Amino acid sequence: MKKETKRKDAGSPESKGRKPSWGEVGYNWILIIVFGSFALFTFLSSPVSGTREITWTFLQDSLLTKHEVSKITVVNKEFAEIYVKKDSVAATSPQNSLLAATQSPSYKMTIGSVENFERKLEQAQNSFLPADKVDIQYQNRTSWGATISWILPLVVIMAFWFFMLKRMGNSGGMGGKMFNIGKSTAKLAEKDTKSSVTFKDVAGLKEAKTEVMEVVDFLKNPETYTKLGAKIPKGVMLVGPPGTGKTLMAKAVAGEAQVPFFSMSGSEFVEMFVGVGASRVRDLFKRAKEKTPSIIFIDEIDAVGRSRGKGGAFQANDERENTLNQLLTELDGFGPNTGVIVIAATNRPDVLDKALLRPGRFDRHIYLELPTKDEREEIFKVHLRPLKLAGDVKPHDLAKLSPGFSGADIANICNEAALIAARKKEKKVHSHDFMDARDRVVGGMERKSKIIAPKEKETVAHHEAGHAVVSWYLKNVDALVKVSIIPRGKSLGAAWYLPEERQIVTKAQFIDQMCASLGGRAAEDIVFNEISSGALDDLEKATKQAYAMVSYYGLDEKIGPISFYDSSGQNDRLVGKPYSESMAKLIDQEAQSLILNAYKKTKAVLVEHREELEKLAQHLLEHEVAEKEDLEVILGKRIEFIPNNVDVNDDNQLSVI
């Protein structure tokens, strides 16, 4: 088995304890040596730095007349250096200890001209003996001290600037971002790096896995396909609702494919600087082409791939459109793009540009739907592996009672169940922990401490009892499994159903569902002869269903088989509605008629079963919760329509939906 190799960042805990290499500290030592050398050279090359400046009068009266001068050197015809005898009292200039072997000048004097200086010196020494006369020496020197005095500050400033930029670049600060702003930020997984996620961890999604595994197999064994004339697909688009496993599928591809894998989010292309997005796209594909064959994964591609010009001039974004144009060019432009496969994921395919979705760029569109019952059972088995389970936990039962749940929802349920069991100090996770987790995720946290007035609690009990009674006696409503008046989240009570896994909804089912939604308000009207604001959510749901029946699904007799639903999203730019005022009035009338007729039907059902309504309300006031067994005792055995794809097992029925 190969050991897993992980790339350690400079700021990771693993890297804090290791010793820095020469490459990390050598640069600092080089700077220190350079600065020290310049300073030392400046100090050594300036022997006259401590020399006293004198005038001609002082030279003539105090030095020449007393025979203190040993020699005079004229440097560059500009100034004269006066050396005094070692045993002279005038030898007061400080001597450099490092230059002890070399005598330094004691005095310095600026001369006007060489001829004038020579004439004055000769006149001053006319009365001297030939042995006492001082000769003049001439030297031409390069003034390194003066040169270094203005070069050294520039060198120091430049070295400090490069040093700070290097430090900021290594730490990912603004300096590094400034010079790498156009570089791609994609994370690279090399073929030697083994990902912890494989196709074994992707439960369900059999058809999607088959499509994606074929792409991976194409990269591993291209000759199997190319010998028949097949070409490698350029792009794979993963489309599906949130939580269905699009990113997980890409992680599995990274774990299974023995090729470099570049992963990046669509939002990372867009920056506040102009041209950065297009530059990053070019850099990403350049890096991928250098390592062909390779895979590029772009998560949430709708951040950069939105339809160009959609939304009108008020929502135009030139930078995003330029980035999209560059992406389209790289996917299938004039230049060759062989050996690079692009996998993209989105849950908003309706907003993507049509040029991005065409064959030749994204040849395969893989739709990841919500899992079926069998797929949910496989997903539960994956997420139950790390948990310590009791014997009463069965994935089959959990999957049967979780229709409409995505893989992310199932993972959340399993985690919440483990947290609840740990909070109760249990050694294993039991079935009732999963039920409590289901309540917690779907309905919210219980708020038993919330104080409700007795009158309001009675209203809530009759309201929830109305939902339950109507749902129990209408065959097209989902199976009711629990009623509660314990406050959860923002709601004061809830009725829990087991939704059927249906693909289409008939008109009768729509009407019965509207009746179930209106059951709470109708119960308040019948029992208390007044209505409250507690049915807001129910009214909103019923109103949306009524308008959908009339204007989308063509289920109204007066309006007929007409649908104003726009799947392309082109009508979003229109200020008005895609129908006339008279049609809008008719839609309002028919939607209102549907709701009123459903409300009359709901009241008729409750009036017929008024006695059961009162019994169930009293039971809720006493116990706060009515399970399915309690409902069967009060309302009788329900005669319900059981579709073929729902497996009902009353002996091992879980209590929460």
C-alpha positions as CSV (number, residue, x, y, z in Angstrom):
1,M,0.0,0.0,0.0
2,K,1.4,3.4,-0.9
3,K,1.8,5.9,1.8
4,E,-0.4,9.0,1.5
5,T,1.7,12.0,0.7
6,K,0.4,15.4,1.7
7,R,1.6,18.7,0.7
8,K,2.3,20.8,3.8
9,D,1.8,24.6,3.7
10,A,4.2,26.9,5.3
11,G,1.7,27.8,8.0
12,S,0.5,24.3,8.7
13,P,1.1,22.7,12.1
14,E,3.3,20.0,10.5
15,S,5.7,22.6,9.2
16,K,6.1,24.6,12.3
17,G,8.3,22.1,14.1
18,R,10.7,21.5,11.2
19,K,14.1,23.2,10.7
20,P,14.2,25.8,7.9
21,S,16.3,24.9,4.9
22,W,19.3,26.8,3.5
23,G,17.0,28.2,0.7
24,E,14.8,29.8,3.3
25,V,17.5,31.4,5.5
26,G,20.4,31.8,3.0
27,Y,18.8,34.9,1.4
28,N,18.8,36.7,4.8
29,W,22.5,35.8,5.4
30,I,23.4,37.1,1.9
31,L,21.8,40.4,2.7
32,I,23.6,40.7,6.0
33,I,27.0,39.9,4.4
34,V,26.5,42.4,1.6
35,F,25.5,45.2,4.0
36,G,28.4,44.5,6.4
37,S,30.9,44.4,3.5
38,F,29.7,47.8,2.2
39,A,29.9,49.3,5.7
40,L,33.4,47.9,6.3
41,F,34.7,48.9,2.9
42,T,33.4,52.5,3.5
43,F,35.1,52.6,6.9
44,L,38.4,51.3,5.6
45,S,38.5,53.4,2.5
46,S,38.0,56.7,4.3
47,P,41.3,57.3,6.1
48,V,40.8,61.0,6.1
49,S,37.4,60.8,7.8
50,G,39.0,62.1,11.1
51,T,41.4,64.6,9.5
52,R,41.2,68.3,10.7
53,E,40.6,71.0,8.1
54,I,43.1,73.9,8.4
55,T,44.0,77.2,6.6
56,W,47.2,78.4,5.0
57,T,47.9,80.7,8.0
58,F,47.8,77.8,10.4
59,L,50.0,75.7,8.1
60,Q,52.6,78.5,7.8
61,D,52.7,79.7,11.4
62,S,52.1,76.6,13.4
63,L,53.5,73.8,11.3
64,L,56.1,74.9,8.8
65,T,57.9,77.4,11.0
66,K,58.2,74.8,13.8
67,H,59.3,72.1,11.3
68,E,56.4,69.8,12.3
69,V,55.5,68.7,8.7
70,S,57.0,65.5,7.4
71,K,55.4,65.6,3.9
72,I,52.6,67.2,1.9
73,T,50.5,65.3,-0.6
74,V,48.3,67.1,-3.2
75,V,45.3,64.9,-4.1
76,N,43.6,65.4,-7.4
77,K,44.8,69.0,-7.5
78,E,42.0,69.9,-5.1
79,F,43.3,69.5,-1.6
80,A,46.5,68.9,0.3
81,E,47.1,66.3,3.0
82,I,49.6,67.4,5.7
83,Y,51.5,64.6,7.5
84,V,53.3,65.6,10.7
85,K,56.2,63.9,12.3
86,K,55.4,61.1,14.7
87,D,57.1,62.6,17.7
88,S,55.5,66.0,17.0
89,V,53.2,67.6,19.5
90,A,50.9,68.5,16.5
91,A,50.1,64.9,15.8
92,T,46.6,65.0,17.3
93,S,44.5,63.3,14.6
94,P,43.0,59.9,15.7
95,Q,44.6,56.9,14.1
96,N,42.6,54.0,12.8
97,S,43.6,50.8,14.7
98,L,43.0,48.7,11.6
99,L,45.4,50.9,9.7
100,A,48.0,51.2,12.4
101,A,50.8,50.2,10.0
102,T,49.9,53.1,7.7
103,Q,50.3,56.7,8.7
104,S,47.3,58.8,8.2
105,P,47.3,62.6,7.4
106,S,46.8,64.8,10.4
107,Y,45.5,67.8,8.6
108,K,43.7,68.7,5.4
109,M,43.6,71.9,3.4
110,T,41.8,73.0,0.3
111,I,44.0,74.6,-2.2
112,G,43.0,77.1,-4.8
113,S,45.4,76.1,-7.5
114,V,48.5,74.0,-7.6
115,E,50.8,76.8,-8.9
116,N,49.7,79.3,-6.2
117,F,50.1,76.7,-3.5
118,E,53.6,75.8,-4.7
119,R,54.6,79.5,-4.8
120,K,53.4,80.2,-1.2
121,L,55.1,77.1,0.1
122,E,58.4,78.0,-1.6
123,Q,58.2,81.6,-0.1
124,A,57.5,80.2,3.4
125,Q,60.6,77.9,3.2
126,N,63.1,80.3,1.7
127,S,64.9,80.6,5.0
128,F,64.9,76.8,5.7
129,L,67.9,74.6,5.3
130,P,67.6,72.2,2.3
131,A,67.2,69.3,4.7
132,D,64.3,70.9,6.4
133,K,62.3,71.8,3.3
134,V,59.1,69.8,2.6
135,D,58.6,68.4,-0.8
136,I,55.2,68.1,-2.5
137,Q,53.8,64.8,-3.8
138,Y,51.0,64.5,-6.2
139,Q,48.3,61.8,-6.3
140,N,45.2,61.0,-8.4
141,R,42.7,59.1,-6.3
142,T,39.3,57.6,-7.0
143,S,37.0,58.8,-4.3
144,W,35.3,55.5,-3.3
145,G,33.9,56.9,-0.2
146,A,32.1,59.6,-2.0
147,T,30.8,57.2,-4.6
148,I,29.7,54.7,-2.0
149,S,28.1,57.4,0.1
150,W,25.3,57.9,-2.5
151,I,25.3,54.3,-4.0
152,L,25.0,52.5,-0.7
153,P,21.7,54.1,0.3
154,L,20.2,53.1,-3.0
155,V,21.4,49.6,-2.7
156,V,20.1,49.3,0.9
157,I,16.7,50.6,-0.2
158,M,16.4,48.3,-3.2
159,A,17.6,45.3,-1.1
160,F,15.1,46.1,1.6
161,W,12.3,46.4,-1.0
162,F,13.0,43.1,-2.6
163,F,13.4,41.5,0.8
164,M,9.9,42.7,1.9
165,L,8.3,41.7,-1.4
166,K,9.8,38.2,-1.0
167,R,8.5,37.9,2.5
168,M,5.0,39.0,1.5
169,G,5.0,36.7,-1.5
170,N,5.9,33.7,0.6
171,S,3.3,34.5,3.2
172,G,0.5,35.0,0.6
173,G,0.1,38.7,1.6
174,M,-0.7,41.6,-0.6
175,G,2.7,41.6,-2.1
176,G,2.4,38.1,-3.4
177,K,-1.1,38.7,-4.6
178,M,-0.1,41.8,-6.4
179,F,2.6,40.0,-8.5
180,N,0.5,36.9,-8.9
181,I,-2.9,38.5,-9.5
182,G,-3.3,37.0,-13.0
183,K,-2.1,33.5,-12.0
184,S,-4.6,30.7,-11.5
185,T,-5.4,29.8,-7.9
186,A,-6.4,26.2,-8.8
187,K,-5.3,23.5,-6.4
188,L,-3.3,20.7,-8.1
189,A,-3.6,17.1,-7.1
190,E,-0.7,15.1,-8.7
191,K,-1.1,11.5,-9.8
192,D,1.1,10.4,-6.9
193,T,-1.2,12.0,-4.4
194,K,-4.0,9.7,-3.3
195,S,-7.3,11.3,-2.5
196,S,-9.3,10.0,0.5
197,V,-12.5,9.9,-1.6
198,T,-13.1,7.2,-4.3
199,F,-16.0,6.0,-6.2
200,K,-16.7,3.5,-3.4
201,D,-17.6,6.5,-1.2
202,V,-20.2,7.7,-3.8
203,A,-23.4,5.8,-3.0
204,G,-26.2,5.7,-5.5
205,L,-25.9,7.8,-8.6
206,K,-25.2,4.7,-10.7
207,E,-25.8,6.2,-14.1
208,A,-23.8,9.3,-13.2
209,K,-20.9,7.2,-11.9
210,T,-20.9,5.1,-15.1
211,E,-20.6,8.3,-17.2
212,V,-17.8,9.8,-15.1
213,M,-15.9,6.5,-14.7
214,E,-15.9,6.1,-18.5
215,V,-14.1,9.5,-18.7
216,V,-11.5,8.3,-16.1
217,D,-11.1,5.0,-17.9
218,F,-10.5,7.0,-21.2
219,L,-7.6,8.7,-19.6
220,K,-6.2,5.5,-18.2
221,N,-6.7,3.4,-21.3
222,P,-7.1,5.7,-24.3
223,E,-6.2,3.0,-26.8
224,T,-9.3,1.1,-26.1
225,Y,-11.4,3.9,-27.5
226,T,-9.1,5.6,-30.0
227,K,-8.6,2.4,-32.0
228,L,-12.3,2.6,-32.9
229,G,-12.0,6.2,-33.9
230,A,-13.5,7.7,-30.8
231,K,-12.4,11.1,-29.5
232,I,-12.0,11.9,-25.8
233,P,-14.9,14.1,-24.5
234,K,-13.8,17.7,-23.8
235,G,-16.2,18.5,-21.1
236,V,-18.6,17.0,-18.6
237,M,-21.3,19.1,-16.9
238,L,-22.7,17.9,-13.6
239,V,-26.2,19.3,-13.0
240,G,-28.4,18.7,-10.0
241,P,-30.0,20.2,-6.9
242,P,-27.8,21.2,-4.0
243,G,-26.5,18.3,-1.9
244,T,-26.8,15.6,-4.6
245,G,-23.1,14.8,-4.7
246,K,-21.7,16.9,-7.6
247,T,-18.5,18.0,-5.8
248,L,-18.2,14.6,-4.1
249,M,-18.2,13.0,-7.6
250,A,-15.4,15.4,-8.7
251,K,-13.4,14.4,-5.5
252,A,-13.9,10.7,-6.4
253,V,-12.6,11.5,-9.9
254,A,-9.5,13.1,-8.4
255,G,-9.0,10.0,-6.3
256,E,-9.4,7.5,-9.1
257,A,-7.7,9.3,-12.0
258,Q,-4.0,8.7,-12.3
259,V,-3.6,12.1,-13.9
260,P,-3.0,15.7,-12.6
261,F,-6.3,17.1,-11.3
262,F,-6.9,20.9,-11.1
263,S,-9.8,22.0,-8.9
264,M,-11.1,25.6,-8.8
265,S,-14.3,27.5,-7.9
266,G,-16.0,29.6,-10.5
267,S,-15.9,32.7,-8.2
268,E,-12.1,32.6,-8.1
269,F,-11.9,33.8,-11.7
270,V,-13.7,37.0,-10.9
271,E,-11.7,39.8,-9.2
272,M,-12.1,43.6,-8.8
273,F,-9.2,44.1,-11.3
274,V,-10.0,44.3,-15.0
275,G,-8.7,41.4,-17.1
276,V,-7.8,39.2,-14.1
277,G,-10.5,36.6,-14.8
278,A,-9.4,36.0,-18.4
279,S,-5.7,35.9,-17.4
280,R,-6.5,33.3,-14.8
281,V,-8.4,31.2,-17.3
282,R,-5.4,31.3,-19.7
283,D,-3.0,30.4,-16.9
284,L,-5.2,27.5,-15.7
285,F,-5.4,25.9,-19.2
286,K,-1.7,26.6,-19.8
287,R,-0.8,24.7,-16.6
288,A,-3.2,21.9,-17.5
289,K,-1.8,21.6,-21.0
290,E,1.7,21.3,-19.6
291,K,0.7,18.2,-17.7
292,T,-1.6,16.5,-20.2
293,P,-3.5,14.3,-19.9
294,S,-5.1,16.2,-17.1
295,I,-8.5,17.1,-15.6
296,I,-9.9,20.6,-14.7
297,F,-12.8,20.8,-12.2
298,I,-14.7,24.1,-12.0
299,D,-17.2,24.1,-9.1
300,E,-20.2,26.4,-9.3
301,I,-19.5,27.4,-12.9
302,D,-22.6,29.6,-13.0
303,A,-20.6,32.3,-11.1
304,V,-18.7,32.9,-14.3
305,G,-20.7,31.2,-17.0
306,R,-24.0,33.2,-16.8
307,S,-25.7,34.0,-20.0
308,R,-24.1,37.1,-21.7
309,G,-26.4,40.1,-21.9
310,K,-29.1,38.4,-19.8
311,G,-30.8,40.9,-17.5
312,G,-30.4,43.9,-19.8
313,A,-27.9,46.8,-19.6
314,F,-28.7,47.3,-15.9
315,Q,-27.0,44.0,-15.0
316,A,-24.2,43.9,-17.5
317,N,-20.8,42.8,-16.2
318,D,-18.1,43.2,-18.8
319,E,-15.4,41.6,-16.6
320,R,-17.4,38.4,-16.1
321,E,-18.4,38.3,-19.8
322,N,-14.7,38.7,-20.8
323,T,-13.8,35.8,-18.5
324,L,-16.6,33.7,-20.0
325,N,-15.4,34.5,-23.6
326,Q,-11.8,33.4,-22.6
327,L,-13.2,30.2,-21.1
328,L,-15.2,29.5,-24.3
329,T,-12.1,30.1,-26.4
330,E,-10.0,27.8,-24.2
331,L,-12.6,25.0,-24.3
332,D,-13.0,24.9,-28.1
333,G,-11.2,27.8,-29.7
334,F,-8.8,28.1,-32.7
335,G,-5.9,26.6,-30.8
336,P,-5.6,22.9,-30.1
337,N,-6.9,21.7,-26.7
338,T,-6.1,18.0,-26.6
339,G,-5.7,16.0,-23.5
340,V,-7.5,18.3,-21.1
341,I,-10.9,17.3,-19.8
342,V,-13.1,19.9,-18.0
343,I,-15.6,18.8,-15.4
344,A,-18.0,21.5,-14.2
345,A,-20.8,21.5,-11.6
346,T,-23.8,23.7,-11.1
347,N,-27.3,23.7,-9.7
348,R,-28.4,26.6,-11.9
349,P,-28.2,25.3,-15.5
350,D,-31.0,27.7,-16.6
351,V,-28.7,30.7,-16.2
352,L,-25.7,29.3,-18.1
353,D,-24.8,30.6,-21.5
354,K,-25.9,28.4,-24.4
355,A,-22.5,28.7,-26.1
356,L,-21.0,27.1,-23.0
357,L,-23.4,24.1,-23.0
358,R,-23.1,23.1,-26.7
359,P,-21.4,19.9,-27.8
360,G,-17.7,20.4,-28.4
361,R,-17.3,22.2,-25.2
362,F,-19.4,20.2,-22.7
363,D,-20.2,17.0,-24.6
364,R,-21.9,15.3,-21.7
365,H,-24.6,16.7,-19.4
366,I,-25.0,14.4,-16.4
367,Y,-28.1,15.1,-14.3
368,L,-27.9,14.1,-10.6
369,E,-31.4,13.8,-9.2
370,L,-32.5,13.3,-5.7
371,P,-31.8,9.7,-4.6
372,T,-34.5,7.0,-4.7
373,K,-35.3,4.7,-1.8
374,D,-32.7,2.2,-2.7
375,E,-30.1,4.9,-3.3
376,R,-30.9,6.5,0.0
377,E,-30.3,3.2,1.7
378,E,-26.8,3.0,0.1
379,I,-26.1,6.6,1.2
380,F,-27.2,5.8,4.8
381,K,-24.8,2.8,4.8
382,V,-21.9,5.0,3.8
383,H,-22.6,7.6,6.5
384,L,-23.4,5.0,9.2
385,R,-19.9,3.4,8.9
386,P,-18.1,5.6,11.4
387,L,-21.0,5.5,13.9
388,K,-21.4,3.1,16.8
389,L,-24.9,1.8,16.1
390,A,-27.3,-0.1,18.3
391,G,-29.1,-3.1,17.0
392,D,-32.4,-1.3,16.3
393,V,-30.9,1.0,13.6
394,K,-31.7,-0.3,10.1
395,P,-30.7,1.6,7.0
396,H,-33.7,0.2,5.1
397,D,-36.2,1.8,7.5
398,L,-34.3,5.0,7.6
399,A,-34.3,5.2,3.8
400,K,-38.0,4.3,3.5
401,L,-39.0,7.2,5.7
402,S,-36.8,9.9,4.1
403,P,-38.2,10.6,0.7
404,G,-37.0,13.8,-0.9
405,F,-33.8,13.8,1.1
406,S,-30.5,14.5,-0.6
407,G,-27.1,13.0,0.2
408,A,-26.2,16.1,2.2
409,D,-29.5,15.9,4.2
410,I,-28.8,12.3,5.0
411,A,-25.2,13.1,6.2
412,N,-26.6,15.8,8.4
413,I,-29.2,13.5,9.9
414,C,-26.5,10.9,10.8
415,N,-24.3,13.5,12.3
416,E,-27.1,15.0,14.4
417,A,-28.1,11.6,15.6
418,A,-24.5,11.0,16.9
419,L,-24.5,14.4,18.6
420,I,-27.8,13.7,20.3
421,A,-26.6,10.3,21.5
422,A,-23.4,11.9,22.8
423,R,-25.4,14.6,24.6
424,K,-27.4,11.9,26.3
425,K,-24.2,10.1,27.4
426,E,-25.3,7.0,25.4
427,K,-22.7,4.4,24.4
428,K,-24.3,3.7,21.0
429,V,-26.6,5.6,18.6
430,H,-30.2,4.2,18.7
431,S,-33.1,4.5,16.4
432,H,-34.9,7.1,18.6
433,D,-31.8,9.3,18.2
434,F,-32.3,9.3,14.5
435,M,-35.9,10.3,15.0
436,D,-34.9,13.1,17.3
437,A,-32.3,14.2,14.7
438,R,-35.0,14.1,12.0
439,D,-37.2,16.4,14.1
440,R,-34.3,18.7,14.8
441,V,-33.3,19.0,11.1
442,V,-36.8,19.3,9.5
443,G,-38.7,21.1,12.2
444,G,-36.1,22.9,14.2
445,M,-35.1,22.7,17.8
446,E,-37.8,22.0,20.5
447,R,-38.7,25.1,22.5
448,K,-40.5,23.5,25.5
449,S,-39.6,26.5,27.7
450,K,-41.7,28.8,25.5
451,I,-44.7,30.0,27.5
452,I,-48.0,29.9,25.5
453,A,-51.2,31.2,26.9
454,P,-53.9,28.5,27.5
455,K,-56.3,30.1,25.0
456,E,-53.5,30.1,22.3
457,K,-52.5,26.6,23.1
458,E,-56.1,25.4,22.7
459,T,-56.2,27.2,19.3
460,V,-53.0,25.6,18.2
461,A,-54.3,22.1,19.3
462,H,-57.5,22.5,17.2
463,H,-55.5,23.9,14.3
464,E,-53.1,20.9,14.2
465,A,-56.0,18.5,14.8
466,G,-57.8,20.1,11.8
467,H,-54.8,19.3,9.6
468,A,-54.7,15.8,10.8
469,V,-58.4,15.0,10.4
470,V,-58.5,16.4,6.9
471,S,-55.4,14.6,5.9
472,W,-56.6,11.3,7.4
473,Y,-59.9,11.2,5.5
474,L,-58.7,12.4,2.1
475,K,-57.0,9.6,0.1
476,N,-54.8,11.8,-2.0
477,V,-52.9,13.4,0.9
478,D,-49.6,12.0,2.0
479,A,-49.6,9.5,5.0
480,L,-49.8,11.3,8.3
481,V,-47.4,9.8,11.0
482,K,-47.3,12.4,13.8
483,V,-48.9,15.6,15.1
484,S,-47.3,17.8,17.7
485,I,-48.0,21.1,19.4
486,I,-44.5,21.5,20.8
487,P,-43.0,24.7,19.4
488,R,-40.2,24.1,17.0
489,G,-38.2,26.9,15.3
490,K,-40.8,29.5,14.3
491,S,-43.8,27.2,14.3
492,L,-46.1,26.5,17.3
493,G,-47.0,23.1,16.0
494,A,-46.6,20.7,13.1
495,A,-48.1,17.7,11.3
496,W,-45.6,15.2,10.0
497,Y,-46.2,13.4,6.7
498,L,-44.6,10.6,4.7
499,P,-44.4,12.1,1.2
500,E,-44.9,9.7,-1.7
501,E,-42.2,9.4,-4.3
502,R,-44.2,10.6,-7.2
503,Q,-43.0,12.1,-10.5
504,I,-46.3,13.7,-11.5
505,V,-49.2,15.3,-9.6
506,T,-52.9,15.0,-10.7
507,K,-55.5,17.7,-10.3
508,A,-57.3,15.7,-7.6
509,Q,-54.0,15.4,-5.6
510,F,-53.5,19.1,-5.9
511,I,-56.9,19.8,-4.5
512,D,-56.6,17.4,-1.6
513,Q,-53.2,18.9,-0.7
514,M,-54.8,22.3,-0.7
515,C,-57.6,21.0,1.6
516,A,-55.0,19.6,4.0
517,S,-53.2,22.9,4.1
518,L,-56.5,24.8,4.8
519,G,-57.5,22.3,7.5
520,G,-56.1,24.3,10.4
521,R,-57.8,27.5,9.5
522,A,-61.1,25.7,8.8
523,A,-60.9,24.0,12.2
524,E,-60.5,27.4,14.0
525,D,-63.5,28.8,12.0
526,I,-65.7,25.8,13.0
527,V,-64.7,25.4,16.6
528,F,-64.1,29.0,17.7
529,N,-66.2,30.8,15.1
530,E,-63.2,33.1,14.4
531,I,-59.9,32.8,12.6
532,S,-56.3,33.8,13.6
533,S,-53.0,34.7,11.9
534,G,-51.6,31.3,12.6
535,A,-52.4,30.0,9.2
536,L,-50.1,32.3,7.3
537,D,-47.8,29.5,6.0
538,D,-50.7,27.3,5.1
539,L,-52.4,30.1,3.1
540,E,-49.2,30.9,1.3
541,K,-48.7,27.2,0.3
542,A,-52.3,26.9,-0.9
543,T,-52.2,30.1,-2.9
544,K,-49.0,29.1,-4.7
545,Q,-50.5,25.7,-5.6
546,A,-53.6,27.3,-6.9
547,Y,-51.7,29.8,-9.2
548,A,-49.4,27.0,-10.4
549,M,-52.5,24.9,-11.3
550,V,-54.0,27.7,-13.3
551,S,-51.0,29.5,-15.0
552,Y,-48.4,26.8,-15.2
553,Y,-49.9,23.3,-15.4
554,G,-53.0,24.1,-17.4
555,L,-55.4,22.3,-14.9
556,D,-58.1,24.9,-15.0
557,E,-61.2,24.3,-17.2
558,K,-61.9,28.0,-18.1
559,I,-58.3,29.0,-19.1
560,G,-57.6,25.6,-20.6
561,P,-54.4,23.9,-21.5
562,I,-52.3,27.0,-21.5
563,S,-49.0,27.5,-19.6
564,F,-47.2,30.8,-18.9
565,Y,-44.2,29.1,-17.4
566,D,-40.9,30.2,-18.9
567,S,-38.2,27.5,-18.5
568,S,-35.6,29.5,-20.5
569,G,-35.8,32.6,-18.2
570,Q,-36.2,35.0,-21.1
571,N,-39.3,36.6,-19.6
572,D,-37.3,37.7,-16.6
573,R,-36.2,40.8,-18.5
574,L,-39.8,41.8,-19.1
575,V,-41.3,44.4,-16.8
576,G,-44.9,43.2,-17.3
577,K,-46.5,39.8,-17.5
578,P,-46.5,37.7,-20.7
579,Y,-50.3,37.9,-20.9
580,S,-53.0,40.6,-21.1
581,E,-54.8,42.3,-18.3
582,S,-58.0,40.4,-19.0
583,M,-56.1,37.1,-18.8
584,A,-54.5,38.2,-15.5
585,K,-57.9,39.0,-14.1
586,L,-59.2,35.5,-15.2
587,I,-56.2,33.8,-13.6
588,D,-56.9,35.6,-10.3
589,Q,-60.5,34.6,-10.4
590,E,-59.9,31.0,-11.2
591,A,-57.2,30.7,-8.5
592,Q,-59.5,32.3,-6.0
593,S,-62.3,29.9,-7.0
594,L,-60.0,26.9,-6.5
595,I,-59.0,28.0,-3.0
596,L,-62.6,28.8,-2.0
597,N,-63.9,25.5,-3.3
598,A,-61.1,23.6,-1.5
599,Y,-62.0,25.5,1.7
600,K,-65.7,24.5,1.5
601,K,-64.6,20.9,1.0
602,T,-62.3,21.1,4.0
603,K,-65.0,22.5,6.2
604,A,-67.4,19.8,5.1
605,V,-64.9,17.1,6.1
606,L,-64.4,18.7,9.5
607,V,-68.1,19.2,10.2
608,E,-68.7,15.5,9.4
609,H,-65.9,14.4,11.7
610,R,-66.3,17.1,14.4
611,E,-66.2,14.5,17.2
612,E,-62.9,13.1,16.1
613,L,-61.5,16.6,15.8
614,E,-62.4,17.4,19.4
615,K,-60.9,14.1,20.7
616,L,-57.6,14.6,18.9
617,A,-57.4,18.2,20.1
618,Q,-57.9,17.1,23.7
619,H,-55.3,14.4,23.3
620,L,-52.8,17.0,22.0
621,L,-53.6,19.3,25.0
622,E,-52.8,16.5,27.4
623,H,-49.8,14.8,25.7
624,E,-48.6,17.5,23.2
625,V,-47.8,14.7,20.7
626,A,-49.9,12.2,18.8
627,E,-48.1,9.3,17.2
628,K,-49.5,7.2,14.4
629,E,-50.8,4.6,16.9
630,D,-52.7,7.3,18.8
631,L,-54.1,8.6,15.5
632,E,-55.4,5.2,14.6
633,V,-57.1,4.8,18.0
634,I,-58.8,8.2,17.8
635,L,-59.6,8.4,14.0
636,G,-59.7,4.7,13.2
637,K,-57.7,2.7,10.6
638,R,-57.0,4.9,7.6
639,I,-58.0,3.5,4.2
640,E,-55.3,5.0,2.1
641,F,-54.0,4.6,-1.4
642,I,-50.6,2.8,-1.2
643,P,-48.5,3.3,-4.4
644,N,-46.3,0.5,-5.6
645,N,-43.1,2.3,-4.8
646,V,-43.8,2.7,-1.1
647,D,-43.1,-0.1,1.3
648,V,-45.2,0.3,4.5
649,N,-44.3,-1.9,7.5
650,D,-46.5,-1.1,10.5
651,D,-44.6,-3.5,12.7
652,N,-41.4,-1.5,12.4
653,Q,-42.6,2.0,11.7
654,L,-40.4,4.9,12.6
655,S,-42.2,7.8,14.2
656,V,-40.9,11.0,12.5
657,I,-41.0,12.4,9.0
